[in-house]
Amino acid sequence: MSYPATVQQSMRAAAAWRFACMVLTVGVVVLGAVVMHSASVQRTVIVPYGRYAGNTAVKVEGHPEADAPYLRLLAMADLATLLDWQPGTIEHSLNLFLTRLSGEAYARYNLDLRNQAQKFSQLNVSEVFWPEKIEFQPPDAIKVTGRLARYTGDNSPQNTLNTSATYVIHYSETPDGVYVISALETPQ
């Protein structure tokens, strides 16, 4: 093989390698963009413990009407943190509930809930809520009706409240795809 033919063949091989590198670079850039886009639109789903423990699935679509079964479960978990406590656990339960509030709802409910928790803790009050009926109220609310009971005392607690109560929780979706509580309607 002559020297010019060898140079020409080397030039073709170099051009082929340059082309392969450009194709690979474009592929890597496109795949990187796809990964970045997927990460930004990835939904975060908080699975209530009862659903997790039961090893069953809930389909989350991304809009409240389609996510009604999920919102029902989420409302039950949220109400459990708000309404089921003892004097020693009320602060922890309240803190868990406050993490589920939107910024506006946190500003609206934080001080009242903390004052109420401090008062109940000092008075040695326990509370429990038994849900009886759960309804989805379009577009974004869950209405839960049940029995609310409070007990005071240590060794032989006295039932100080036993009444029917209805709570309505309004949810909103954050840009991250997490449903947070935007409003809470409680019995008067």
N, C-alpha and C positions, 0 to 999 in steps of 0.2 A: 504494500500500500504506500502510495506516495505521500510526501509531506503535506501538500495542499489538501488531499483527501482526508488525512488524519486530522488536520486543523478544522476542516469543515464538519467532520463527524463529531469532534469535541464541541464545536459551537452548537450543533444540534442537540447534543446531550445536555449542555449547559442550559439551552433554551427550554428543553423538556423539564429539567429540574426546577427552573424558575417558574414555569407554568404550574408544576405540581405544588410548589411552595405557595404560590398565589391562591390556588384552589383550596389548599389546606387552611391558609390564613383566612380566607373568606368564610370557609366552613366554621372555623373556630369562632370568628366574630359573630356569625349568625347564631350558632349554638349558645354563645354567651348572652346574646340579646334575648333569646328565647328563655333561658334560665332566669335572667333578671326579671323579665316580664312575668314569668310564672311565680316567682317569689313575691312579687308585688301584688298579685291578685289571689294568692293562696288564702283560703278561708281558714279561720281558726274556729274550731268547734269545741265548746266546753261540754263535756259529757257528764250529766248528773250521775252520782254514784249508783243510784238504784238501777239505772240503765246499764252501767258498766258491770255491776255485779250480776245482773241477769244475763249478760253476754248477748244482748239483742241490739239490733241496729235501728237507727233513725236516719232517714234521708234528709239532708239539709240542702235546700235549693238556692237560698240567697235572697229570698223575699218572704216577709212574715206570713202571708197567706199560705204559701206552700210549706212553710216551716212550722205550722201550727202544732203538730205532735211534738216536735222538738221544744217549742216554746212552752208547751204544757209541762213537760218534764223539767225544764229550766225553772219555771215558776214554782214548781213543787220544791225544788232544791233551794231556791232563793227564800221561799217562805219558811222552810225548815231552819235556815240560818237566822232568820228574823224572829221566829215565833216559838222555837223549841229550845229552851235553855234553863239552866239552874243558876243560883247565885255565883257559883264558881266558874261557870262557863259563859256567862252573859257577855263579858267583854270580848272574848275570843269570837263568839258567834256574831256580835255586832261588827267587829272588824272585818270578818269574812263578808258580811252583807254589804258593808260600805265599799268594798272593792268591786262590787257588782253594779254600782251606781254610775251614771254618766256624771260629767263634771257639774252640770247644772243641778242634777238631783242631789249630788253630794253636798253642794252648797245649801240646798234647801232643807235636807233632812239631818245632816251630820250632828249639829248641836243638840237638837231635840232628842235624837236617838241616844246620844251619849249621856245627856242629863237623865233621861228615863232609865238607862242601864245603870247608872250610878245609884239612883234612888232605889230601884228594885234590888240591887245587890246589897245595899245597906239594910233594906227591910227584910232580906232573906226570902225573896219571892222566887218561885219557879213558875214557868209557863209552858204550856203544850198546846198545839193546834192539830186537830184531826180533820183533814180535808174530807169533804163528802161529795162535792160536785165541782168539776173543773170545766170551764167553757172558754173557747176561743172567741174573742170579740174583734172582728176585723176593724181596722187593718192591722193592729199591732198589740192588742191587749189580751190578757188572760184573767178571767174572773174565777176566783176560788172561794167557795162557800164551805164552811165547816164549823166545828165546835172549838171554842177557845176557852181554856181553863187556866186559872192561876191558883197557886197554892202557897201558903205562908207557913213557915215554921220548919223545924228540923226533924224531931223524933216523931211527932204525930201532926203532919201538916194539915192545916185547915183550908178547905176549898173556899177561896174568897171571890172567885169569878167562874161562872160556867154559863156561857152564852153562845148563841149563834153569831158568827162573824163572817163578813164578806170582804175580801180584798181584791182589788183590781190592780194588776201590774201592767204598765205600759212599757214596751221595749222599743229600743232604737238600735240600729246597726251602726257600728263604728266603721271607719274606713278600712280597718283590719279585718272586717267580717265578723266581729264579736258582737253578740247581742248584749246590750247593757240596759239596766232599768232607767228609763227616762222619767217615770212618774209612778207614784204609789198612792192608791186611794184606799184609806183605811176606815174602819167603822168609827163613828163618832161616839 
